[in-house]
Amino acid sequence: MTLRDDQIERYSRQIMLPHVGGKGQAKLLDGKVLIIGAGGLGSPISLYLAAAGVGKIGIVDSDKVELNNLQRQIVHSTANVGKAKVESAKERLTGLNTDIEVVSYNTRVSSGNILDIIKEYDIVVDGSDNFPTRYLMNDACVLSKKPLSHGGIFRFDGQAMTILPGESACYRCLFPEPPPPGLVPSCQEGGILGAVAGVIGVIQANEVLKYILGIGDLLAGRLLVFNALESSFRTVKVRKNPKCPVCGENPTVTKLIDYQEFCSLRKKKG
Amino acid sequence: MFQLPGEVKKDIEKYKRSLEEFKSKKISSARFKGIRVPWGIYSHRGGKVFMSRIRIPAGLLLPSQLRALAEAAGKFAKSRLHLTTRQDIQLHDVKLEETINVIEYLKQYNLCPRGGGGNTVRNVIACHLSGICADEAFDVRDSALALTEYLLRQDTSFNLPRKFKISFSGCGKDCAGALLNDVGFVARKKDEKVGYKVFAAGGMGADSRVGKLLSEFIPKEDAGYCAAAVKSIYYKKGNRRDKHHNRLRFLAEEMGFAKFKELYENEFKELKESEHIRLRKINFIEKKGKDACLPLEGDKEYKEFLKSNVRPQKQKGFSSVEIRIPRGDINTEDLSAVADLERDFPGIEFRTTQRQNFLIVWVGNQDVRELFLRLKKIWNNFLYPDTLLDVVVCKGALTCNLGLCNSPALAEAIEGMVRDKFIGKEVFTGLEIKLNGCPNSCGQQPVGKLSFFGLVKRVDGRAVPFYKFFVGGRKEGESTRLAKEVGILPARNVPDFLHAFLDKAEVSIRKYKDVYAFLEKEAGEIATKLLEGYSYVPSYSENKDFYIDWGKTEEFSLAGLGPGECGAGVLDMIQADLTEGKLALQDAGTTGYRPESIKKALFLSARSLLIVKGEDPKTEKEAFSKFKEKFIKSGVADDTFSDVYEVFSGINDKLGEKGRKEKFDYAKRFFEEVERLYKSMDSSLNFPSTHTPKKESKENKLLDLKGTPCPINYVKTKLVLENLDSGDILEVILDEGEPMDNVPKSLKADGHRILKIEKLDDTHFKVVVKKK
């Protein structure tokens, strides 16, 4: 693949890196990434991936942009309040980088559609704000052997982990089952500092770039824990759990379940 | 002004770490010596305190720098400083743990002892009148400073076969001694072009030589190529094994100067093609004066001062004032006072001279009398620089490990005699005295008009300090001559002998057209005759004074005399490791194969030779992996030792006797292999290698990046290189300026090789790159 002059100029600062170069840039331009959620995490993830020239970015979200989103969901703008989030994001991302293709999925992920959607992508990034989606994405990725970048935020805390199915621990190795309904508030109830979402989202974007480029050490088997009040990061080793219900030796989860039924955490849609 | 390169600043951390390691006994004193000496840090006699030699490029000092030196000496040493004949300033009596503080403190003022000693590029000297002298062809200061900056950036400048000295003179009078340096530049104009006449392979020392003409003319901007070419030949071919024959002058002599010159010309050409050595342009501020006249009225002393210390600058209305610093010794208080003069005479600057004096420049003529009065408050003996009273002398046995005689005390005695008897006489301004405590040449005695060096003779079963007397040395461009030996006399008699000699000289000298004619035709004869009466040493019972050196009360002895540190270098460090390694093996052999000793022997063996490859491993693992990389993979060492780290890691207390014995035998074989390699190393520190470079055949690709700015030019080059095979050649055309300054450097940093740099026209260069 030969880079055009405007591409050389656009990506020069990363091509210069010994780990990237023209070959790395070509990998990025060939890369296909699916982002679940165009919210607090999805915003920085999608912006950095688009800027770096990741060739195809899919975004799944069924919500519309609300005024209260703008405090952290930086991919959207005031003018787009009321518009579908995926359309708003697509507008911004293609404006940022004309080189890339943005595919929007204005829908809620479910056991029925998720396997079809992720099929086309090299890696999936979970930027969702609720446990049902998180478990659905984990199981879907493990079952279809798709790498997944997990990220989660709550008030001033954040965490991220990269899951390489078959190789490293999955989300269920860490937390086999979702918490009982009612115990854990969803993000809407929790409140969040926008920058915390930024930190974790950027870490996820960085994981994706490293994965596509094949460089560095991924957060595979390591859970990164961030505390914004202390400004501290630490990583916790996570081993594959042989009793993991989805990736263990005797898995009990062998097909996707509609998690919403037993979690029923989200009290209202949107 | 001079900027201390970032590379040197970064290296300070390394020195700091080594000092820590030495203090916590992680490295031996021999090894640490090999590290500190190239940092200009020498042990005083006795080894308890140290001297830190700060390089003063071209001898140029701002008032703030002078003050910083005074402060550093006050804070971290016992406040004694010394001006050297290479325009450096030494801090004496520095405790070892303070050496790092000196370095870190002075760094802020662009001052540093890096390369102050050891086998390094030493201080680049220049005429002390550069830029202010009416006779100069042009100002050489920028060449001297920028070349220093360039050379200090290169690691190779600190690992040469022996020291390497460079000088710059502004005209044929050659105040800096071009023929007494490894490379000497003399400014000249040729068809309105400015450039240098270059001499090489001169040098003073135990076996002094006058340099020879290397090049009739090189353009000024090529000075960097020229110095780099000579340095490169010396680096590659200089003798590193024979400590007595490792200076450039011996290399040139052994191969013959014609051959040396030919090598130089090839190297110069190659460098012109492959390197882009652009010396930084340094602008000096030209001051504007009032064009006033010198105030002439004053007492007799002031009138003497005007005559002996003050010289007009070529810039109207300004004068330079040379202050004689007897024996180059100065304390913190006086140095601060000198620096403080700037508060009352704003705009003045300072310089060190090769006569160990200070020069104050940019003194407005109207201020000269006031300056004189201020100087009087600091000293009363600064008159008469560059006269018979201005004895040039090394530090001698006082602090130097090599010093035989206490030369500074003798200098003081001579000064007393001269002050009493000879001020104002013909010989007073015509002659000079240079003095050294041993046969080395820190006191520059090989080119003294009258000169001495110290030696020891046994009389009556006792050691007696002696001096050898020389006449007729001359430091002046192509007229440079080495002084001729006359004879020897006991130290005690030197002042009286000189007195008698000068009396006779005063009469004879008038017969000749100049002092050199006198020195050549008659001085030797007069001295030889006189010496007969002064060479006798009475028996110990008759006169004990002869057995006591100047400035001492106890009898002369060589106690404390030790090997010189100046050449401490890689060989000493290798030797130290091998000796320690051998001891560890012996220990293992006698203690039932103690695991710790076997491990130590393996580690020291692996580490010892790495220093030659520029590696200084921090950990054991690194030492073994580097050994593997540098010696086993390159086919130099036996590959049966590929598993040395695994063997090393497998040594522990749980091994039975048989297991320990196996490891011991392995360690012994490994040690012997390393010893074999050490012996096979040639005098340029290369090991016999079996590798042959691959031939190039493909047609070169061309990438035209005219007008492409940074960093896009680098990115584009990188993109093309990515698609080539290792060893392929790419030619890149780059603009001069930022692109040329950056792109080749970055490509090198990526591991590619720059084969050639060719100037296409005024604004474009072609760079030939070989892919790694």
Interface residues (C-beta under 8 A of the other chain):
Chain A: L3 I8 E9 S12 R13 I15 M16 P18 G21 G22 K23
Chain B: P711 I712 Y714 V715 K716 K718 L719 E722 N723 D750
